[in-house]
């Protein structure tokens, strides 16, 4: 599927939902993708990309930034506190604020650096023990805790359980965001991004549908 095909499908869902065109941003998830595939998408004019690992991103994006100055980079994978400074210096957006210790570290570094990426709180909508994220019952309190640290929270992020209907989780995330006056909804991936857009996603994270299958090292 081409980048244009995906954008067209996003715009079609925006129109159906009576949303402004472009209100759902496409994050091209470039994790574990060879640089030539990434550059091909850059050459098409796309500038919004998502990475899972800080170290992989550090090895990839500084070089691209010398040629493409208007990059919009999103960290969509787990963030260790000892990598927080590097992440805050490289990424414009962090989607995985998922625990008080990390929020405290980001707040401290924001003061030191004099800047902070846009932040999303990851909510574990499926309450899966193996998955990161704040439990839904704790989300309101964690939003307030982050805001008390002078962190500006852009919105919420979720990754629904693979075996469950994603719309239930997208709807839950939207309700939590609404009652906390948060506008950002990072939800939807290659298999369900249209459903996410229909339910209000402001950011959809699409990788394999753009780049093809990932070649993980064994």
TIPASE-62010 format. One record per residue (C-alpha): x negated, y, z negated; residue in one letter. Coordinates in Angstrom, 2 decimals, padded with zeros to 5 digits, always signed. Each point is the difference from the previous one (the first is absolute). Example, Ala and Ser with C-alpha at 12.3 -4.5 7.8 and 13.67 -1.06 7.14 Angstrom:
TIPASE-62010
PT       X       Y       Z code
PT -012.30 -004.50 -007.80    A
PT -001.37 +003.44 +000.66    S
end
This chain:
TIPASE-62010
PT       X       Y       Z code
PT +000.00 +000.00 +000.00    X
PT -001.41 +003.39 +000.92    X
PT -000.36 +002.98 -002.31    X
PT +002.55 +001.84 +002.14    X
PT +002.49 -002.88 -000.34    X
PT -000.21 +000.14 -003.79    X
PT +000.33 +003.78 -000.05    X
PT +003.03 -000.27 +002.27    X
PT +001.62 -002.53 -002.33    X
PT -000.68 +002.23 -002.99    X
PT +001.53 +003.00 +001.77    X
PT +003.05 -002.07 +000.99    X
PT +000.58 -000.93 -003.66    X
PT -000.47 +003.61 -001.06    X
PT +002.65 +001.05 +002.49    X
PT +002.43 -002.71 -001.16    X
PT -000.48 +001.11 -003.61    X
PT +000.47 +003.66 +000.96    X
PT -003.53 +000.79 -001.10    X
PT -002.34 +002.51 +001.65    X
PT -002.34 -001.44 +002.58    X
PT -003.41 -000.54 -001.58    X
PT +001.32 -000.19 -003.57    X
PT -001.35 -003.56 -000.27    X
PT -003.77 +000.00 +000.41    X
PT -001.69 -003.01 +001.59    X
PT -003.08 -001.19 -001.88    X
PT -002.06 -002.22 +002.29    X
PT -001.46 -002.60 -002.36    X
PT -003.54 -000.52 +001.25    X
PT -001.33 -002.30 -002.73    X
PT -002.26 -002.78 +001.30    X
PT +000.33 +001.32 +003.53    X
PT -003.07 +000.39 +002.23    X
PT -001.01 +003.56 +000.72    X
PT +000.77 -000.28 +003.70    X
PT +003.66 -000.74 -000.73    X
PT +000.16 +002.92 -002.42    X
PT -001.62 +002.36 +002.47    X
PT +002.43 -001.04 +002.72    X
PT +002.86 +001.18 -002.23    X
PT -001.90 +003.18 -000.84    X
PT -000.43 +000.66 +003.71    X
PT +003.78 -000.21 +000.39    X
PT +000.21 +002.99 -002.33    X
PT +001.04 -001.75 -003.21    X
PT -001.69 +001.32 -003.14    X
PT +001.82 -001.61 -002.95    X
PT -001.64 -003.23 -001.20    X
PT +000.18 -002.29 -003.02    X
PT -002.74 -002.02 -001.68    X
PT +000.14 -002.59 -002.78    X
PT -003.55 +000.16 -001.31    X
PT -002.07 +003.02 -000.88    X
PT -003.31 -001.58 +000.99    X
PT +001.27 -001.04 +003.43    X
PT +001.35 +003.49 +000.58    X
PT -003.31 +001.61 -001.00    X
PT -001.74 -002.13 +002.61    X
PT +002.44 +001.01 +002.72    X
PT +001.54 +003.45 -000.32    X
PT -002.87 +002.45 -000.65    X
PT -001.38 -000.81 +003.46    X
PT +003.42 +000.42 +001.63    X
PT +000.46 +003.29 -001.86    X
PT -002.95 +001.52 +001.85    X
PT +001.96 -000.43 +003.25    X
PT +003.59 +000.29 -001.24    X
PT +000.24 +002.81 -002.54    X
PT +003.74 -000.15 -000.70    X
PT +000.23 -003.47 -001.55    X
PT +002.71 -000.80 -002.54    X
PT -001.23 -002.99 -002.00    X
PT +002.15 -002.00 -002.41    X
PT -001.24 -002.48 -002.60    X
PT +002.70 -002.68 -000.14    X
PT -001.87 -002.71 -001.89    X
PT -000.87 -000.44 -003.69    X
PT -002.34 +002.60 -001.47    X
PT -002.52 -000.85 -002.70    X
PT -000.77 +002.87 -002.36    X
PT -003.71 -000.22 +000.81    X
PT +000.83 +000.68 +003.66    X
PT +002.37 +002.89 -000.73    X
PT -002.52 +002.79 +000.65    X
PT -000.97 -001.44 +003.38    X
PT +003.66 -000.46 +000.90    X
PT +000.89 +003.56 -000.96    X
PT -002.86 +001.37 +002.07    X
PT +000.93 -002.01 +003.12    X
PT +003.78 -000.41 +000.06    X
PT +002.66 +002.67 +000.36    X
PT +002.61 -002.34 -001.54    X
PT -000.03 -002.77 -002.62    X
PT +003.07 -002.25 -000.03    X
PT -000.96 -002.35 -002.84    X
PT +000.03 +001.89 -003.29    X
PT +001.19 -002.92 -002.09    X
PT -001.17 +000.32 -003.62    X
PT -000.71 +002.63 -002.65    X
PT -003.78 -000.58 -000.03    X
PT -000.23 +000.77 +003.72    X
PT +002.25 +003.06 -000.34    X
PT -002.22 +001.32 -002.80    X
PT -003.11 -000.53 +002.10    X
PT +001.52 +001.79 +003.00    X
PT +001.12 +002.90 -002.21    X
PT -003.50 +000.40 -001.43    X
PT -001.66 -000.19 +003.42    X
PT +002.50 +002.45 +001.47    X
PT -001.19 +002.56 -002.55    X
PT -003.65 -000.74 +000.78    X
PT +000.42 +000.02 +003.78    X
PT +002.46 +002.88 +000.15    X
PT +002.25 -001.97 +002.36    X
PT +002.19 -003.07 +000.03    X
PT +001.48 -002.18 +002.74    X
PT +003.74 -000.32 +000.30    X
PT +001.06 -002.71 -002.43    X
PT +002.62 -002.75 +000.16    X
PT +000.89 -002.26 -002.91    X
PT +000.19 -003.67 +000.93    X
PT +003.14 -001.66 -001.39    X
PT +000.16 -003.79 -000.26    X
PT +003.63 -000.17 +001.08    X
PT -000.01 -003.80 +000.04    X
PT -001.56 -000.19 -003.47    X
PT -002.51 -002.51 +001.36    X
PT -002.67 -000.93 -002.57    X
PT -002.72 -000.33 +002.64    X
PT +000.67 +003.40 +001.55    X
PT -001.17 +003.42 -001.12    X
PT +002.39 +002.81 -000.79    X
PT +002.06 +001.55 -002.75    X
PT +003.11 -001.97 -000.93    X
PT +003.22 +001.76 +001.07    X
PT +001.14 +000.37 -003.62    X
PT -003.24 +001.87 -000.80    X
PT -000.14 +002.17 +003.12    X
PT +001.81 +003.07 -001.36    X
PT -002.25 +000.17 -003.04    X
PT -003.14 -000.46 +002.09    X
PT +001.02 +002.80 +002.35    X
PT +000.38 +002.31 -002.98    X
PT -003.31 -001.18 -001.45    X
PT -001.80 +000.81 +003.26    X
PT +001.66 +003.39 +000.27    X
PT -001.04 +000.79 -003.58    X
PT -003.59 -000.46 +001.19    X
PT +000.63 +002.70 +002.64    X
PT +000.02 -002.59 +002.76    X
PT +002.29 +000.89 +002.88    X
PT +001.82 -003.20 +000.98    X
PT +001.01 -000.03 +003.65    X
PT +002.18 -003.07 -000.23    X
PT +000.25 -003.75 -000.54    X
PT -001.27 -003.07 +001.84    X
PT +001.10 -003.63 +000.02    X
PT -000.82 -003.34 +001.63    X
PT +003.11 -002.24 -000.17    X
PT -000.35 -003.73 -000.67    X
PT -000.53 -001.80 +003.29    X
PT +002.94 -002.36 -000.51    X
PT +002.58 +002.61 -000.99    X
PT +002.17 +002.42 +001.96    X
PT -002.13 +003.17 +000.21    X
PT +002.98 +002.38 +000.11    X
PT +000.81 -000.82 -003.63    X
PT -003.46 +001.11 -001.04    X
PT -000.02 +003.07 +002.22    X
PT +003.34 +001.06 -001.47    X
PT -001.30 -000.48 -003.55    X
PT -003.12 +002.07 +000.75    X
PT +002.15 +002.76 +001.50    X
PT +002.18 +000.10 -003.14    X
PT -003.01 +000.27 -002.30    X
PT -001.47 +002.77 +002.16    X
PT +003.28 +001.92 +000.12    X
PT +000.50 +000.10 -003.74    X
PT -003.57 +001.24 -000.43    X
PT +000.33 +002.67 +002.71    X
PT -002.71 -001.62 +002.14    X
PT +000.21 +000.37 +003.76    X
PT -002.60 -002.51 +001.20    X
PT +000.89 -003.64 +000.72    X
PT -002.86 -002.18 +001.22    X
PT +001.72 -003.20 +001.08    X
PT +000.32 -002.25 +003.01    X
PT -002.58 -002.00 +001.93    X
PT -000.26 -001.69 +003.40    X
PT +002.98 -002.31 -000.55    X
PT +002.42 +002.41 -001.67    X
PT -000.98 +003.58 +000.77    X
PT +003.26 +000.74 +001.81    X
PT +002.01 -001.04 -003.06    X
PT -002.25 +002.20 -002.13    X
PT +000.53 +003.03 +002.25    X
PT +003.76 -000.54 -000.10    X
PT -000.21 +000.07 -003.81    X
PT -002.06 +003.17 -000.20    X
PT -003.67 -000.96 +000.31    X
PT -002.28 +003.00 +000.46    X
PT -003.03 -002.23 +000.65    X
PT -000.03 -003.42 +001.66    X
PT -003.11 -002.17 -000.01    X
PT -000.41 -001.94 +003.26    X
PT -003.12 -001.99 +000.85    X
PT +000.25 -003.23 +001.97    X
PT +002.80 +001.31 +002.24    X
PT -002.42 +002.71 +001.19    X
PT -003.40 -001.66 -000.09    X
PT +000.79 -003.69 +000.39    X
PT -000.95 -002.79 -002.39    X
PT -002.77 +000.76 -002.47    X
PT -003.23 -001.95 +000.24    X
PT -000.79 -000.73 -003.65    X
PT -003.47 -001.31 -000.73    X
PT -000.12 -003.53 -001.39    X
end
